[in-house]
Amino acid sequence: MVVFAVGHDDTLMQRVSSKTDVDAELAILGSAIRGIRKEKNISQEALADWAGLDRSHMGRIERGERNVTVLNLLRIAKALDCKLAELFQAAGL
């Protein structure tokens, strides 16, 4: 199923999800988050708690199964004590 959203200028835009992420960028970003978390010896549960996210949602983000919002990325970066740009840099994005 393809889902479309209406853009600010009333044009239709295809909604991006993990199923339409053909370049696997969500998985790459999630892997980078997991790598930074492990480097800092933080459990997934602790990171989720510090970021204000459900642990299962954090797991899906790390596996690239969720199209994570900018707000949640900011929360994750803060919980990891790094800048948002560092998450993207670690992912090569």
N, C-alpha and C positions, 0 to 999 in steps of 0.2 A: 504494500500500500504506500502510495506517495502522498505526503501531506504538504499542503501549501499554506503559507502565511501571507497576509496582505502587508506590503511594504508601506512606508510613509507616503509614497506617492501613488498609492492604490495599485501598484503592480503586484503580480503574484510572484512569490519567491518560494522555492522548494525548501522545506524545513530540513535542517541537517540533524541527523541522529547517528548513532553508532552503526546502524545498518546502511546508511548512505555515505559513510566516511571511507571512501574508496582508497584514500591515501593513508589510512590507519593513523591519522594524526592524533586522534583521541587516545589510542592505545600507546602511542609514543609519549604523549604528555603524561598519561597515567603511569607509565613505566618510569619516567623521570621523577615523578612525585614519590613513587615507591622507593626509588634509589636514594633520593635525598633523605627520606624518612629512615631508611635502614642505616645510612651513613651516620645519622644522628642517634641511632639506637632508640628510636621511638616506635612503640607498637602501633599497629593500625588502629586499635581501639583508643589509645591515648590521643593520637592525632585527630581522630574523628571527634573525640570529646572536646579537645582544645579548640577545634575549628567550629564546633557547634553543629556537627553533622552526625547522622546515624552511621554506625559502624558498617552496616551492610551497604549503605550508599557510598561510603568511602572506598569500600572494596570494589564496587562497580566502577567508580572513577578510576582507580588504579588499574583495573583491567581494560579500560577504554570502552566500557559498556554504557557510559552515560555521557551526554553532551553537557559537561559541567559549565555552570554559569560563571561569569566574571566575578560576581560577588562571592561565590563559593571558592573560586581560585584565590581571591584576595584573603579569605579566611584561612585557607590552607597555607598560603605563603606566610601569613602572620604566625600561625601555629608552628610552622617550621623555622621561624625566625629568619626568613629570607625575603627578598623582594620578588614581586610577581615576575619581573623580567628574568630573574634567575631560574624560575621554573621553566620558562620558555627557552632560555639559553641551554639548560641542561637537556632539554628535549630536542635541541637543534632546530627550533621553530622560530 
